[in-house]
């Protein structure tokens, strides 16, 4: 793995604020927010503005183009098992 650096410059920010921003950015990366595709992240903050929760919603499947059913099912093999009790 090759390490990369991210440099941010804050003007007129206290060390406490910079640490807060650093923790926020690290939490986003640790939870995969920058890697979301076809989805969204909802960030929840407390009354102090501290990130408390991240909800990630990803579309797992979406039908893009209509496809005739016979084309869809021609490669599907179904095995049905029934158990009588």
C-alpha positions as CSV (number, residue, x, y, z in Angstrom):
1,X,0.0,0.0,0.0
2,X,1.3,3.4,-0.9
3,X,0.8,6.1,1.6
4,X,-0.7,9.4,0.4
5,X,-0.9,12.7,2.2
6,X,-3.8,15.1,2.5
7,X,-2.9,18.6,3.5
8,X,-5.6,21.1,4.7
9,X,-4.9,24.7,5.6
10,X,-7.2,26.4,8.1
11,X,-7.0,30.1,8.7
12,X,-7.8,31.4,12.2
13,X,-8.7,28.0,13.6
14,X,-7.7,27.0,17.1
15,X,-5.8,23.8,17.8
16,X,-9.0,22.4,19.4
17,X,-11.0,23.1,16.2
18,X,-8.3,21.5,14.0
19,X,-8.3,18.4,16.1
20,X,-12.1,18.3,15.8
21,X,-11.9,18.6,12.0
22,X,-9.2,15.9,11.9
23,X,-11.3,13.5,13.9
24,X,-14.3,14.2,11.7
25,X,-12.3,13.5,8.5
26,X,-10.8,10.4,9.9
27,X,-14.3,9.1,10.9
28,X,-15.6,9.7,7.4
29,X,-12.7,7.7,5.9
30,X,-12.9,5.0,8.6
31,X,-16.5,4.4,7.8
32,X,-16.1,4.3,4.0
33,X,-18.0,7.5,3.2
34,X,-15.6,8.6,0.4
35,X,-16.1,5.2,-1.3
36,X,-19.8,5.2,-1.5
37,X,-21.2,4.6,-5.0
38,X,-24.9,4.8,-5.9
39,X,-25.8,5.8,-2.4
40,X,-25.7,8.5,0.2
41,X,-24.4,9.1,3.7
42,X,-26.5,10.9,6.3
43,X,-24.4,12.5,9.1
44,X,-25.8,13.1,12.5
45,X,-24.3,15.6,14.9
46,X,-25.0,16.4,18.5
47,X,-25.8,19.8,20.0
48,X,-22.0,20.7,20.1
49,X,-21.6,19.9,16.4
50,X,-19.7,16.6,17.0
51,X,-20.4,13.8,14.6
52,X,-22.3,11.1,16.5
53,X,-23.6,8.7,13.8
54,X,-23.3,7.9,10.1
55,X,-26.2,6.3,8.2
56,X,-25.1,4.8,4.8
57,X,-27.7,3.9,2.3
58,X,-26.6,2.2,-0.9
59,X,-28.7,1.0,-3.8
60,X,-28.0,-2.6,-4.2
61,X,-29.9,-3.1,-7.3
62,X,-31.6,-0.9,-9.8
63,X,-33.3,-2.0,-13.1
64,X,-31.8,0.3,-15.7
65,X,-33.2,-1.1,-18.9
66,X,-36.3,-3.0,-19.6
67,X,-35.5,-6.6,-20.6
68,X,-37.9,-9.2,-22.0
69,X,-38.6,-11.9,-19.4
70,X,-37.6,-14.7,-21.7
71,X,-34.1,-13.2,-22.1
72,X,-33.8,-12.8,-18.3
73,X,-34.9,-16.3,-17.5
74,X,-33.1,-18.3,-20.2
75,X,-29.9,-18.5,-18.1
76,X,-31.7,-19.1,-14.8
77,X,-31.9,-22.6,-13.4
78,X,-34.3,-23.2,-10.5
79,X,-34.2,-26.1,-8.3
80,X,-37.3,-26.7,-6.2
81,X,-37.3,-28.9,-3.2
82,X,-40.3,-29.7,-1.2
83,X,-40.4,-31.4,2.1
84,X,-43.5,-33.2,3.3
85,X,-43.9,-33.4,7.0
